[in-house]
Amino acid sequence: QVQLVESGGALVHAGESLTLSCVVSGRTVSFWFMGWFRQAPGKEREFVAGVEPGISASTRYADVAKGRFTVARDAAGKSISLQMNNLTPEDAAVYYCASGEGGPNYHLPRSYDYWGQGTQVTVSE
């Protein structure tokens, strides 16, 4: 059974940093595309960042994340993280970890078959 469990969500002030973690069981992280998505109230779930499978662990970022967020995969193949810097109120959302085939549509939720329950990030002014 594949399970993804996120943690690290919190209430922070604008300009602060936060690191999210996603622990994966039942699936080797390095064999699959691992993505971070977020969903704010009334909005669609959107891709934030991801890590490709394989040795290279190449990363992908949405425009809103470039230069501020860093996604990483641990060497043991058990978890991924999302380091978020200079947070703004626009970054407030529930953040989800997901695992799937990835491919050319890695930015679409339908490219993932397993999801975590989400972790809440709130950013105050």
Backbone torsions as a table, in degrees:
resi	resn	phi	psi	omega
1	GLN	NA	128.0	-179.3
2	VAL	-89.8	131.3	177.0
3	GLN	-135.2	139.9	175.7
4	LEU	-123.7	128.1	-177.5
5	VAL	-127.8	115.1	178.8
6	GLU	-89.9	155.7	174.3
7	SER	-155.4	166.4	175.8
8	GLY	107.4	-10.0	178.5
9	GLY	-63.8	147.8	-177.3
10	ALA	-165.1	175.6	172.1
11	LEU	-95.2	122.8	178.4
12	VAL	-130.8	167.5	175.9
13	HIS	-93.0	155.3	177.6
14	ALA	-55.4	136.7	-179.0
15	GLY	94.3	-15.1	-179.2
16	GLU	-84.3	175.8	-177.8
17	SER	-118.0	160.6	179.8
18	LEU	-155.3	144.0	176.3
19	THR	-120.6	125.5	176.0
20	LEU	-99.7	148.3	176.8
21	SER	-126.3	151.9	177.1
22	CYS	-137.2	113.7	178.0
23	VAL	-96.7	131.1	-175.2
24	VAL	-114.4	133.5	173.3
25	SER	-126.9	149.4	179.3
26	GLY	83.9	0.5	-179.9
27	ARG	-155.9	136.8	178.4
28	THR	-82.1	119.5	-173.0
29	VAL	-56.4	-39.1	-174.3
30	SER	-72.4	-9.5	-179.7
31	PHE	-90.9	-9.2	-172.1
32	TRP	-132.3	158.1	172.4
33	PHE	-74.6	128.3	179.2
34	MET	-112.6	127.7	-176.8
35	GLY	-125.9	155.5	170.1
36	TRP	-113.2	129.3	175.7
37	PHE	-122.3	165.4	173.5
38	ARG	-143.3	154.0	179.7
39	GLN	-142.0	119.0	176.8
40	ALA	-94.5	157.6	-179.8
41	PRO	-55.6	130.6	178.2
42	GLY	78.0	2.9	-179.1
43	LYS	-119.0	161.7	177.3
44	GLU	-76.8	156.9	176.2
45	ARG	-68.8	131.1	-177.0
46	GLU	-125.1	146.8	177.5
47	PHE	-69.9	139.6	178.4
48	VAL	-115.6	-53.3	-176.6
49	ALA	-161.8	159.3	179.5
50	GLY	-158.5	165.7	179.7
51	VAL	-126.8	128.7	-180.0
52	GLU	-74.9	155.1	176.0
53	PRO	-72.1	167.8	176.6
54	GLY	96.6	178.7	-175.3
55	ILE	-65.6	-36.0	-174.8
56	SER	-65.6	-34.4	-177.8
57	ALA	52.8	42.8	178.4
58	SER	-60.8	146.2	-176.9
59	THR	-109.7	154.1	178.4
60	ARG	-129.7	142.1	-179.6
61	TYR	-135.5	142.7	168.8
62	ALA	-75.0	159.3	-178.6
63	ASP	-56.8	-36.1	-177.6
64	VAL	-68.3	-16.6	-176.8
65	ALA	-102.5	-20.6	-175.1
66	LYS	-60.7	130.0	178.7
67	GLY	85.8	-13.4	-179.8
68	ARG	-119.9	-33.3	-175.8
69	PHE	-109.3	148.7	176.2
70	THR	-134.6	124.6	177.3
71	VAL	-103.7	142.2	-178.4
72	ALA	-146.1	154.5	178.9
73	ARG	-116.6	134.9	-178.4
74	ASP	-77.4	153.9	-174.4
75	ALA	-65.5	-26.1	-178.7
76	ALA	-78.1	-9.9	178.5
77	GLY	73.9	25.0	-176.6
78	LYS	-110.9	-14.3	-175.0
79	SER	-157.5	163.5	170.1
80	ILE	-130.6	163.1	180.0
81	SER	-134.9	162.7	175.4
82	LEU	-136.2	107.5	176.6
83	GLN	-88.4	123.7	-177.3
84	MET	-120.0	122.3	-179.4
85	ASN	-114.3	158.0	176.4
86	ASN	49.9	52.6	-177.1
87	LEU	-67.5	146.9	177.0
88	THR	-124.3	164.3	178.3
89	PRO	-57.1	-26.3	178.9
90	GLU	-69.2	-15.2	178.1
91	ASP	-85.4	-7.2	-179.3
92	ALA	-64.8	128.2	-177.6
93	ALA	-179.4	173.3	166.7
94	VAL	-88.2	127.1	-178.6
95	TYR	-102.2	131.3	-177.4
96	TYR	-118.2	143.0	172.7
97	CYS	-100.6	142.1	-178.0
98	ALA	-143.9	154.9	-179.2
99	SER	-133.3	136.9	-179.8
100	GLY	-174.9	-165.5	-176.9
101	GLU	-72.2	-28.9	-177.1
102	GLY	73.6	-110.4	-179.3
103	GLY	74.8	-162.3	-176.9
104	PRO	-65.6	-21.0	178.4
105	ASN	-103.3	37.2	-177.4
106	TYR	-61.3	-20.8	-176.8
107	HIS	-85.8	-1.9	-179.2
108	LEU	-103.4	135.4	179.7
109	PRO	-56.0	-30.8	-177.0
110	ARG	-69.7	-8.4	177.8
111	SER	-84.0	0.6	-176.2
112	TYR	-121.3	139.8	-178.5
113	ASP	-109.1	-10.4	176.5
114	TYR	-132.6	139.6	-176.8
115	TRP	-134.3	150.9	171.6
116	GLY	-85.1	-179.9	-177.0
117	GLN	-85.5	-11.9	178.7
118	GLY	94.7	154.2	176.2
119	THR	-136.6	135.1	-172.5
120	GLN	-83.3	128.9	172.9
121	VAL	-116.0	123.2	178.5
122	THR	-121.3	132.1	-178.1
123	VAL	-124.1	118.8	179.4
124	SER	-94.6	159.3	-178.8
125	GLU	-65.8	NA	NA
